[in-house]
Amino acid sequence: MTPKQRLAYSILIAVVVLGIMFGLSYLQNTGVINEKTFQYIAIGVAVVVVVINGIMRRKTKL
């Protein structure tokens, strides 16, 4: 993976995470999920993103 590819994937991941957070916020506002569920899912998403970032960093060739 080149640095340019990593940048593209990082931007894609950021957009996906933003979409997930907006979706969770909408679900919380409509009463589908409560605050605790929102927090657990948000923490889970953050952990997954950190792991993906670490994998991408290891695979980036300079």
Biopython code that builds the backbone (N, CA, C, O; Angstrom):
import numpy as np
from Bio.PDB.StructureBuilder import StructureBuilder

atoms = [
    (1, "MET", "N", (0.852, -1.177, 0.000)),
    (1, "MET", "CA", (0.000, 0.000, 0.000)),
    (1, "MET", "C", (0.896, 1.237, 0.000)),
    (1, "MET", "O", (1.820, 1.358, 0.804)),
    (2, "THR", "N", (0.604, 2.133, -0.904)),
    (2, "THR", "CA", (1.379, 3.362, -0.992)),
    (2, "THR", "C", (0.772, 4.412, -0.048)),
    (2, "THR", "O", (-0.380, 4.286, 0.366)),
    (3, "PRO", "N", (1.557, 5.447, 0.289)),
    (3, "PRO", "CA", (0.989, 6.517, 1.134)),
    (3, "PRO", "C", (-0.257, 7.161, 0.522)),
    (3, "PRO", "O", (-1.162, 7.574, 1.248)),
    (4, "LYS", "N", (-0.307, 7.248, -0.805)),
    (4, "LYS", "CA", (-1.474, 7.843, -1.466)),
    (4, "LYS", "C", (-2.718, 6.967, -1.269)),
    (4, "LYS", "O", (-3.812, 7.476, -1.024)),
    (5, "GLN", "N", (-2.537, 5.651, -1.378)),
    (5, "GLN", "CA", (-3.655, 4.741, -1.134)),
    (5, "GLN", "C", (-4.112, 4.823, 0.321)),
    (5, "GLN", "O", (-5.310, 4.811, 0.606)),
    (6, "ARG", "N", (-3.152, 4.907, 1.235)),
    (6, "ARG", "CA", (-3.499, 4.999, 2.656)),
    (6, "ARG", "C", (-4.300, 6.268, 2.933)),
    (6, "ARG", "O", (-5.255, 6.247, 3.709)),
    (7, "LEU", "N", (-3.911, 7.367, 2.301)),
    (7, "LEU", "CA", (-4.652, 8.622, 2.467)),
    (7, "LEU", "C", (-6.083, 8.467, 1.960)),
    (7, "LEU", "O", (-7.031, 8.910, 2.609)),
    (8, "ALA", "N", (-6.233, 7.836, 0.797)),
    (8, "ALA", "CA", (-7.573, 7.640, 0.235)),
    (8, "ALA", "C", (-8.425, 6.780, 1.166)),
    (8, "ALA", "O", (-9.585, 7.101, 1.425)),
    (9, "TYR", "N", (-7.850, 5.690, 1.666)),
    (9, "TYR", "CA", (-8.600, 4.836, 2.585)),
    (9, "TYR", "C", (-8.905, 5.553, 3.893)),
    (9, "TYR", "O", (-9.981, 5.361, 4.461)),
    (10, "SER", "N", (-7.987, 6.371, 4.380)),
    (10, "SER", "CA", (-8.228, 7.122, 5.612)),
    (10, "SER", "C", (-9.388, 8.090, 5.450)),
    (10, "SER", "O", (-10.217, 8.226, 6.350)),
    (11, "ILE", "N", (-9.449, 8.757, 4.320)),
    (11, "ILE", "CA", (-10.561, 9.677, 4.050)),
    (11, "ILE", "C", (-11.864, 8.907, 3.948)),
    (11, "ILE", "O", (-12.888, 9.343, 4.474)),
    (12, "LEU", "N", (-11.833, 7.753, 3.269)),
    (12, "LEU", "CA", (-13.026, 6.920, 3.151)),
    (12, "LEU", "C", (-13.505, 6.452, 4.524)),
    (12, "LEU", "O", (-14.702, 6.487, 4.809)),
    (13, "ILE", "N", (-12.583, 6.018, 5.369)),
    (13, "ILE", "CA", (-12.936, 5.569, 6.722)),
    (13, "ILE", "C", (-13.536, 6.718, 7.525)),
    (13, "ILE", "O", (-14.516, 6.525, 8.244)),
    (14, "ALA", "N", (-12.953, 7.919, 7.407)),
    (14, "ALA", "CA", (-13.474, 9.080, 8.135)),
    (14, "ALA", "C", (-14.907, 9.398, 7.713)),
    (14, "ALA", "O", (-15.747, 9.712, 8.557)),
    (15, "VAL", "N", (-15.188, 9.318, 6.415)),
    (15, "VAL", "CA", (-16.537, 9.592, 5.917)),
    (15, "VAL", "C", (-17.517, 8.527, 6.404)),
    (15, "VAL", "O", (-18.642, 8.843, 6.791)),
    (16, "VAL", "N", (-17.085, 7.260, 6.385)),
    (16, "VAL", "CA", (-17.949, 6.175, 6.860)),
    (16, "VAL", "C", (-18.248, 6.330, 8.351)),
    (16, "VAL", "O", (-19.390, 6.155, 8.776)),
    (17, "VAL", "N", (-17.225, 6.658, 9.146)),
    (17, "VAL", "CA", (-17.435, 6.842, 10.587)),
    (17, "VAL", "C", (-18.375, 8.025, 10.838)),
    (17, "VAL", "O", (-19.240, 7.954, 11.711)),
    (18, "LEU", "N", (-18.210, 9.095, 10.088)),
    (18, "LEU", "CA", (-19.109, 10.244, 10.227)),
    (18, "LEU", "C", (-20.548, 9.836, 9.927)),
    (18, "LEU", "O", (-21.469, 10.222, 10.647)),
    (19, "GLY", "N", (-20.740, 9.056, 8.865)),
    (19, "GLY", "CA", (-22.072, 8.567, 8.525)),
    (19, "GLY", "C", (-22.657, 7.682, 9.612)),
    (19, "GLY", "O", (-23.837, 7.796, 9.946)),
    (20, "ILE", "N", (-21.826, 6.793, 10.170)),
    (20, "ILE", "CA", (-22.294, 5.930, 11.255)),
    (20, "ILE", "C", (-22.721, 6.760, 12.454)),
    (20, "ILE", "O", (-23.758, 6.491, 13.061)),
    (21, "MET", "N", (-21.924, 7.771, 12.801)),
    (21, "MET", "CA", (-22.253, 8.596, 13.973)),
    (21, "MET", "C", (-23.545, 9.396, 13.748)),
    (21, "MET", "O", (-24.367, 9.522, 14.655)),
    (22, "PHE", "N", (-23.716, 9.931, 12.538)),
    (22, "PHE", "CA", (-24.963, 10.639, 12.248)),
    (22, "PHE", "C", (-26.155, 9.683, 12.311)),
    (22, "PHE", "O", (-27.223, 10.039, 12.810)),
    (23, "GLY", "N", (-25.957, 8.465, 11.798)),
    (23, "GLY", "CA", (-27.018, 7.471, 11.848)),
    (23, "GLY", "C", (-27.367, 7.086, 13.279)),
    (23, "GLY", "O", (-28.542, 6.979, 13.628)),
    (24, "LEU", "N", (-26.342, 6.877, 14.110)),
    (24, "LEU", "CA", (-26.588, 6.543, 15.515)),
    (24, "LEU", "C", (-27.292, 7.692, 16.236)),
    (24, "LEU", "O", (-28.196, 7.474, 17.042)),
    (25, "SER", "N", (-26.863, 8.910, 15.934)),
    (25, "SER", "CA", (-27.487, 10.079, 16.547)),
    (25, "SER", "C", (-28.965, 10.171, 16.163)),
    (25, "SER", "O", (-29.818, 10.485, 16.993)),
    (26, "TYR", "N", (-29.249, 9.892, 14.896)),
    (26, "TYR", "CA", (-30.644, 9.903, 14.429)),
    (26, "TYR", "C", (-31.457, 8.829, 15.154)),
    (26, "TYR", "O", (-32.572, 9.082, 15.612)),
    (27, "LEU", "N", (-30.878, 7.617, 15.252)),
    (27, "LEU", "CA", (-31.587, 6.533, 15.936)),
    (27, "LEU", "C", (-31.827, 6.858, 17.402)),
    (27, "LEU", "O", (-32.866, 6.502, 17.957)),
    (28, "GLN", "N", (-30.876, 7.530, 18.027)),
    (28, "GLN", "CA", (-31.049, 7.901, 19.432)),
    (28, "GLN", "C", (-32.135, 8.965, 19.568)),
    (28, "GLN", "O", (-32.947, 8.906, 20.491)),
    (29, "ASN", "N", (-32.153, 9.933, 18.658)),
    (29, "ASN", "CA", (-33.152, 11.001, 18.734)),
    (29, "ASN", "C", (-34.560, 10.488, 18.479)),
    (29, "ASN", "O", (-35.527, 11.029, 19.016)),
    (30, "THR", "N", (-34.682, 9.437, 17.657)),
    (30, "THR", "CA", (-36.010, 8.879, 17.389)),
    (30, "THR", "C", (-36.422, 7.859, 18.441)),
    (30, "THR", "O", (-37.549, 7.364, 18.417)),
    (31, "GLY", "N", (-35.517, 7.541, 19.366)),
    (31, "GLY", "CA", (-35.858, 6.639, 20.449)),
    (31, "GLY", "C", (-35.643, 5.172, 20.154)),
    (31, "GLY", "O", (-36.070, 4.323, 20.936)),
    (32, "VAL", "N", (-34.992, 4.848, 19.045)),
    (32, "VAL", "CA", (-34.748, 3.451, 18.699)),
    (32, "VAL", "C", (-33.679, 2.849, 19.607)),
    (32, "VAL", "O", (-33.793, 1.699, 20.033)),
    (33, "ILE", "N", (-32.636, 3.637, 19.901)),
    (33, "ILE", "CA", (-31.587, 3.175, 20.818)),
    (33, "ILE", "C", (-31.461, 4.192, 21.949)),
    (33, "ILE", "O", (-31.806, 5.363, 21.792)),
    (34, "ASN", "N", (-30.965, 3.726, 23.079)),
    (34, "ASN", "CA", (-30.786, 4.647, 24.195)),
    (34, "ASN", "C", (-29.337, 5.129, 24.269)),
    (34, "ASN", "O", (-28.499, 4.739, 23.457)),
    (35, "GLU", "N", (-29.060, 5.973, 25.245)),
    (35, "GLU", "CA", (-27.734, 6.601, 25.382)),
    (35, "GLU", "C", (-26.627, 5.565, 25.582)),
    (35, "GLU", "O", (-25.548, 5.677, 24.999)),
    (36, "LYS", "N", (-26.901, 4.568, 26.401)),
    (36, "LYS", "CA", (-25.890, 3.551, 26.712)),
    (36, "LYS", "C", (-25.536, 2.747, 25.455)),
    (36, "LYS", "O", (-24.361, 2.487, 25.197)),
    (37, "THR", "N", (-26.534, 2.360, 24.686)),
    (37, "THR", "CA", (-26.294, 1.612, 23.450)),
    (37, "THR", "C", (-25.488, 2.460, 22.474)),
    (37, "THR", "O", (-24.568, 1.962, 21.824)),
    (38, "PHE", "N", (-25.834, 3.742, 22.372)),
    (38, "PHE", "CA", (-25.095, 4.662, 21.510)),
    (38, "PHE", "C", (-23.624, 4.691, 21.918)),
    (38, "PHE", "O", (-22.739, 4.631, 21.065)),
    (39, "GLN", "N", (-23.365, 4.784, 23.216)),
    (39, "GLN", "CA", (-21.990, 4.842, 23.695)),
    (39, "GLN", "C", (-21.231, 3.568, 23.373)),
    (39, "GLN", "O", (-20.087, 3.632, 22.925)),
    (40, "TYR", "N", (-21.848, 2.405, 23.594)),
    (40, "TYR", "CA", (-21.180, 1.135, 23.318)),
    (40, "TYR", "C", (-20.853, 0.982, 21.832)),
    (40, "TYR", "O", (-19.756, 0.548, 21.479)),
    (41, "ILE", "N", (-21.794, 1.334, 20.969)),
    (41, "ILE", "CA", (-21.553, 1.215, 19.528)),
    (41, "ILE", "C", (-20.477, 2.204, 19.096)),
    (41, "ILE", "O", (-19.613, 1.858, 18.291)),
    (42, "ALA", "N", (-20.514, 3.429, 19.617)),
    (42, "ALA", "CA", (-19.510, 4.438, 19.262)),
    (42, "ALA", "C", (-18.114, 4.000, 19.692)),
    (42, "ALA", "O", (-17.153, 4.189, 18.946)),
    (43, "ILE", "N", (-17.988, 3.419, 20.883)),
    (43, "ILE", "CA", (-16.689, 2.928, 21.347)),
    (43, "ILE", "C", (-16.225, 1.776, 20.465)),
    (43, "ILE", "O", (-15.045, 1.694, 20.123)),
    (44, "GLY", "N", (-17.137, 0.891, 20.097)),
    (44, "GLY", "CA", (-16.807, -0.220, 19.207)),
    (44, "GLY", "C", (-16.308, 0.256, 17.857)),
    (44, "GLY", "O", (-15.330, -0.274, 17.330)),
    (45, "VAL", "N", (-16.975, 1.253, 17.297)),
    (45, "VAL", "CA", (-16.553, 1.813, 16.011)),
    (45, "VAL", "C", (-15.163, 2.426, 16.139)),
    (45, "VAL", "O", (-14.322, 2.249, 15.258)),
    (46, "ALA", "N", (-14.918, 3.147, 17.235)),
    (46, "ALA", "CA", (-13.608, 3.770, 17.444)),
    (46, "ALA", "C", (-12.503, 2.722, 17.538)),
    (46, "ALA", "O", (-11.425, 2.906, 16.973)),
    (47, "VAL", "N", (-12.763, 1.629, 18.244)),
    (47, "VAL", "CA", (-11.767, 0.565, 18.372)),
    (47, "VAL", "C", (-11.473, -0.063, 17.012)),
    (47, "VAL", "O", (-10.314, -0.309, 16.679)),
    (48, "VAL", "N", (-12.504, -0.318, 16.238)),
    (48, "VAL", "CA", (-12.317, -0.901, 14.901)),
    (48, "VAL", "C", (-11.490, 0.028, 14.024)),
    (48, "VAL", "O", (-10.614, -0.439, 13.295)),
    (49, "VAL", "N", (-11.746, 1.321, 14.076)),
    (49, "VAL", "CA", (-11.003, 2.280, 13.267)),
    (49, "VAL", "C", (-9.530, 2.315, 13.682)),
    (49, "VAL", "O", (-8.651, 2.383, 12.823)),
    (50, "VAL", "N", (-9.255, 2.270, 14.976)),
    (50, "VAL", "CA", (-7.870, 2.262, 15.445)),
    (50, "VAL", "C", (-7.144, 1.012, 14.955)),
    (50, "VAL", "O", (-5.990, 1.092, 14.533)),
    (51, "VAL", "N", (-7.805, -0.134, 15.007)),
    (51, "VAL", "CA", (-7.193, -1.377, 14.526)),
    (51, "VAL", "C", (-6.927, -1.307, 13.027)),
    (51, "VAL", "O", (-5.849, -1.686, 12.568)),
    (52, "ILE", "N", (-7.901, -0.825, 12.264)),
    (52, "ILE", "CA", (-7.717, -0.705, 10.812)),
    (52, "ILE", "C", (-6.572, 0.252, 10.500)),
    (52, "ILE", "O", (-5.773, -0.018, 9.603)),
    (53, "ASN", "N", (-6.479, 1.360, 11.222)),
    (53, "ASN", "CA", (-5.403, 2.320, 11.002)),
    (53, "ASN", "C", (-4.043, 1.688, 11.284)),
    (53, "ASN", "O", (-3.087, 1.916, 10.543)),
    (54, "GLY", "N", (-3.953, 0.896, 12.348)),
    (54, "GLY", "CA", (-2.702, 0.210, 12.661)),
    (54, "GLY", "C", (-2.308, -0.778, 11.583)),
    (54, "GLY", "O", (-1.133, -0.876, 11.229)),
    (55, "ILE", "N", (-3.276, -1.513, 11.058)),
    (55, "ILE", "CA", (-2.995, -2.466, 9.978)),
    (55, "ILE", "C", (-2.522, -1.726, 8.737)),
    (55, "ILE", "O", (-1.557, -2.139, 8.094)),
    (56, "MET", "N", (-3.200, -0.631, 8.398)),
    (56, "MET", "CA", (-2.800, 0.137, 7.212)),
    (56, "MET", "C", (-1.403, 0.723, 7.389)),
    (56, "MET", "O", (-0.621, 0.765, 6.438)),
    (57, "ARG", "N", (-1.088, 1.173, 8.597)),
    (57, "ARG", "CA", (0.243, 1.762, 8.847)),
    (57, "ARG", "C", (1.335, 0.721, 8.635)),
    (57, "ARG", "O", (2.392, 1.032, 8.086)),
    (58, "ARG", "N", (1.086, -0.507, 9.064)),
    (58, "ARG", "CA", (2.091, -1.576, 8.887)),
    (58, "ARG", "C", (2.260, -1.961, 7.424)),
    (58, "ARG", "O", (3.349, -2.356, 7.007)),
    (59, "LYS", "N", (1.191, -1.849, 6.645)),
    (59, "LYS", "CA", (1.250, -2.273, 5.248)),
    (59, "LYS", "C", (1.714, -1.165, 4.300)),
    (59, "LYS", "O", (1.900, -1.416, 3.109)),
    (60, "THR", "N", (1.906, 0.062, 4.814)),
    (60, "THR", "CA", (2.318, 1.175, 3.969)),
    (60, "THR", "C", (3.822, 1.062, 3.667)),
    (60, "THR", "O", (4.656, 0.980, 4.568)),
    (61, "LYS", "N", (4.122, 1.062, 2.387)),
    (61, "LYS", "CA", (5.513, 1.010, 1.945)),
    (61, "LYS", "C", (5.949, 2.397, 1.482)),
    (61, "LYS", "O", (5.233, 3.073, 0.743)),
    (62, "LEU", "N", (7.112, 2.801, 1.919)),
    (62, "LEU", "CA", (7.612, 4.137, 1.522)),
    (62, "LEU", "C", (8.480, 4.030, 0.292)),
    (62, "LEU", "O", (8.992, 5.039, -0.193)),
]
sb = StructureBuilder()
sb.init_structure("model")
sb.init_model(0)
sb.init_chain("A")
sb.init_seg("    ")
for serial, (resi, resn, name, xyz) in enumerate(atoms, 1):
    if name == "N":
        sb.init_residue(resn, " ", resi, " ")
    sb.init_atom(name, np.array(xyz, "f"), 0.0, 1.0, " ", f" {name:<3s}", serial, name[0])
structure = sb.get_structure()
